[in-house]
Amino acid sequence: MNPRAIRVFALGVVACVLSSGAFATQILYRSPRQLGTESALVVRGTVSATRSFWNDSHTKILTEVVVRVDETYKGAGGESVRLLQLGGTVDPVKMTVHGALQWRQQEEVLLFLEPYSTGSYQVSGFSQGKFAIERDVASGKAYVRDATPSDSERIGAPAVQANGDDRVSLQQFVDQALGRTGGAR
């Protein structure tokens, strides 16, 4: 092989390696306050069911998530809320959407939601409006942790805290996001 061909091949390999991270979904960062302002419904609840299905025209797969609502912070929520998101698996067909949220049965979540279609919602800010709730083992106190998928890049997001602890008390977070003064109740 001649030296020029080797250089072109080497540059191609380097370009492939450097672009391997290019599959991240880029989304414009929404602060908790922006999510609170823009969302029609803000709830805390537990994932009770998920299912994927074809749309009526059989052109795309959607995933439906049903969340049992434990507390409503904004909007008129009922006993449960139905979410829809693009992507999922039906039989042998899998439709992948980079940056789409993953859901687990019995997962406790804080959700910022926008209307999607009649009787259903979508997570605000694409995937930014879902926060995992963790409970302190000793006290039972609830904390929220960002649940944005790792294959999402938030443009304009603030740097992660140096200590790596990104959880905040649930009540403090909700109060901040909804512009309430005070804090813990």
C-alpha positions in Angstrom: 0.0 0.0 0.0 1.4 3.4 -0.8 2.0 6.0 1.9 -0.8 8.3 0.8 -3.4 5.5 0.9 -2.2 4.6 4.4 -2.6 8.2 5.6 -6.1 8.4 4.1 -7.1 5.1 5.8 -5.6 6.3 9.1 -7.5 9.6 8.9 -10.7 7.7 8.2 -10.2 5.5 11.3 -9.5 8.5 13.5 -12.6 10.2 12.1 -14.7 7.1 12.9 -13.4 6.9 16.5 -13.9 10.6 17.2 -17.4 10.6 15.8 -18.5 7.6 17.9 -20.1 9.9 20.5 -22.1 11.6 17.8 -25.2 9.5 18.6 -26.1 11.7 21.6 -29.4 13.5 21.3 -28.9 17.2 21.7 -31.6 19.1 23.6 -31.8 22.7 24.7 -31.4 22.7 28.5 -34.5 23.6 30.6 -33.9 24.7 34.2 -36.2 23.3 36.9 -37.9 26.7 37.0 -38.5 26.7 33.2 -39.9 23.2 33.4 -42.2 24.3 36.2 -43.4 27.3 34.2 -43.9 25.4 30.9 -45.5 22.3 32.3 -49.3 21.9 32.6 -49.0 19.1 35.1 -46.4 18.3 37.8 -46.8 15.1 39.8 -45.1 12.6 42.0 -46.0 9.0 41.5 -45.1 5.4 40.8 -44.8 3.7 37.4 -47.6 1.0 37.4 -47.5 -0.2 33.8 -45.7 0.2 30.5 -46.5 -1.2 27.0 -45.3 -0.5 23.5 -47.7 -0.6 20.5 -47.9 0.4 16.8 -49.7 3.7 16.0 -52.9 3.4 13.9 -51.1 3.7 10.6 -48.5 1.2 11.6 -45.6 3.6 10.9 -44.1 4.1 14.3 -43.9 2.4 17.7 -45.0 4.3 20.8 -44.5 3.4 24.5 -47.3 4.1 26.9 -46.4 4.6 30.6 -49.1 4.7 33.3 -48.1 6.4 36.5 -50.2 6.2 39.7 -50.3 9.7 41.1 -49.4 10.1 44.7 -49.2 13.9 44.8 -50.1 16.7 42.4 -48.1 19.9 42.6 -49.5 21.8 39.6 -52.5 21.2 37.3 -55.5 19.0 37.6 -54.3 15.4 38.0 -56.3 12.3 38.6 -55.5 9.0 40.3 -53.2 8.2 37.4 -51.6 9.8 34.4 -50.9 8.3 30.9 -47.7 9.2 29.1 -46.7 8.5 25.5 -43.2 8.6 24.0 -41.8 7.6 20.7 -40.0 4.3 20.5 -40.3 0.8 22.0 -40.4 -2.9 21.1 -43.3 -4.7 19.5 -42.7 -8.4 18.7 -39.4 -8.6 16.9 -39.4 -4.9 15.9 -37.5 -2.4 18.0 -37.7 1.4 17.3 -34.9 3.2 19.2 -35.0 6.9 19.9 -31.7 8.2 21.3 -32.4 10.2 24.4 -35.7 8.5 25.1 -36.5 7.8 28.8 -36.4 4.3 30.3 -39.1 3.2 32.7 -39.2 0.6 35.5 -42.2 -0.9 37.2 -42.6 0.6 40.7 -40.1 3.3 40.0 -41.0 6.5 42.0 -40.7 9.6 39.9 -41.3 13.4 39.8 -42.7 14.4 36.4 -43.1 17.7 34.6 -45.7 17.0 31.9 -47.2 18.7 28.8 -50.4 17.6 27.0 -49.6 15.1 24.1 -53.0 14.0 22.8 -56.4 13.6 24.3 -56.0 12.0 27.6 -52.3 11.6 27.5 -49.1 13.6 28.3 -45.5 13.7 27.3 -42.5 14.5 29.5 -41.6 18.2 29.3 -38.3 19.1 27.7 -38.1 15.8 25.8 -36.6 13.8 28.6 -35.6 16.6 31.1 -38.9 16.5 33.0 -38.4 13.1 34.6 -36.6 13.0 38.0 -36.0 9.8 40.0 -37.0 9.9 43.6 -34.7 8.3 46.1 -35.6 7.8 49.8 -33.1 8.1 52.6 -33.1 4.7 54.3 -32.9 6.0 57.9 -35.3 9.0 57.7 -37.5 8.2 54.6 -36.9 11.7 53.4 -37.4 12.0 49.6 -34.7 13.4 47.3 -34.8 13.9 43.5 -32.1 13.0 41.1 -31.8 14.0 37.4 -33.0 11.1 35.2 -32.0 12.5 31.8 -30.6 9.6 29.7 -26.8 9.4 29.3 -27.2 9.5 25.5 -28.6 13.1 25.8 -26.5 16.2 25.6 -28.2 19.2 27.2 -27.0 22.4 25.4 -26.5 25.2 27.9 -26.7 23.0 31.0 -24.7 24.1 34.1 -21.7 22.0 35.1 -22.2 19.0 37.4 -21.3 19.6 41.0 -17.7 18.7 41.9 -18.8 16.2 44.5 -21.0 14.3 42.0 -24.0 14.4 44.3 -26.9 15.7 42.2 -29.8 14.9 44.5 -31.9 17.6 46.1 -34.7 17.4 48.7 -38.0 16.7 46.9 -39.8 19.6 48.5 -37.0 22.1 48.0 -36.8 21.1 44.3 -40.5 21.4 43.8 -40.7 24.8 45.5 -37.8 26.1 43.4 -39.3 24.7 40.2 -42.7 26.2 40.8 -41.4 29.5 42.1 -42.6 29.0 45.7 -40.9 30.7 48.5 -40.1 28.9 51.7 -38.8 25.4 51.3 -39.4 22.3 53.5 -42.9 21.8 54.7 
